[in-house]
Every structure is written in structure tokens, then in C-alpha cells.
């Protein structure tokens, strides 16, 4: 498989903490339940890494903690 040959991995799942080095926030969404830190609540496009290098950030919706 081509992805395995070049160590291409995909990331971006609902529930993981938002990381601006890995994710591109496209919108802010309300959280179904309170969150302690900015959290991915929707994934529009998974991100991709080539080895350790991010070649495409994950495009996501984010929920922020309530203040």
C-alpha cells in the first residue's frame, strides 16, 4: 500500500484535544457536555503526516470550555 510505503498516517478524531499545530479550526461548536480544554467535536477532513511532518492539518470544529 502506498501510504505504508511512505509512512503516511492520518489523524483527527472527535474528542481529542485541539492542537493548532495539527488542526485547522473551521468553526466553533457547542459541546454536548462540558469540556475542560478546547476539544475537537467535528472532523470535516482528516489530517495527514508523512513520517513526523504534517503535510495536511485536520480540518475540524472545536468546542471551548465554558467560562
C-alpha atoms as one frame of an Amber mdcrd trajectory, in Angstrom:
protein
   0.000   0.000   0.000   1.332   3.448  -0.924   0.513   5.002   2.476   2.546
   2.300   4.249   5.468   2.588   1.833   5.953   6.293   2.619   4.931   6.184
   6.329   1.810   8.240   5.593  -0.516   8.352   8.594  -3.878  10.026   9.078
  -5.161  11.761  12.223  -8.074  13.800  13.508 -10.797  12.243  15.641 -13.707
  13.594  17.627 -12.875  14.007  21.317  -9.154  14.685  21.032  -7.731  17.948
  22.419  -7.428  20.749  19.850  -3.791  21.319  18.840  -3.174  24.260  16.471
  -0.035  22.540  15.140  -2.174  19.596  13.949  -5.663  21.037  13.465  -7.230
  23.856  11.469 -10.317  25.128  13.301 -13.055  25.920  10.788 -15.830  26.623
  13.286 -16.675  26.810  16.943 -19.442  24.430  18.009 -21.289  23.998  21.294
 -20.217  20.926  23.241 -22.789  18.240  24.067 -21.174  18.015  27.504 -18.749
  20.436  29.242 -15.094  20.264  28.198 -12.032  21.237  30.247  -9.923  22.291
  27.246 -10.579  23.134  23.590 -11.763  19.841  22.091 -12.432  18.560  18.575
 -16.196  17.981  18.190 -16.440  17.508  14.424 -13.962  16.414  11.725 -14.532
  17.705   8.193 -11.249  16.365   6.792  -8.680  14.138   8.445  -5.106  15.372
   8.595  -2.074  13.605   7.176   1.534  13.184   8.291   4.474  11.990   6.260
   6.684  10.463   8.926   6.626  13.145  11.662   5.906  16.048   9.280   2.343
  17.373   8.998   1.525  17.665   5.296  -2.169  18.484   5.799  -3.760  19.674
   9.050  -7.054  18.120  10.106  -9.970  20.488   9.392 -12.189  20.454  12.471
 -14.942  22.053  14.524 -13.954  22.915  18.095 -15.780  23.278  21.426 -14.247
  25.586  24.021 -14.637  25.343  27.818 -17.498  27.332  29.335 -16.359  30.284
  31.434
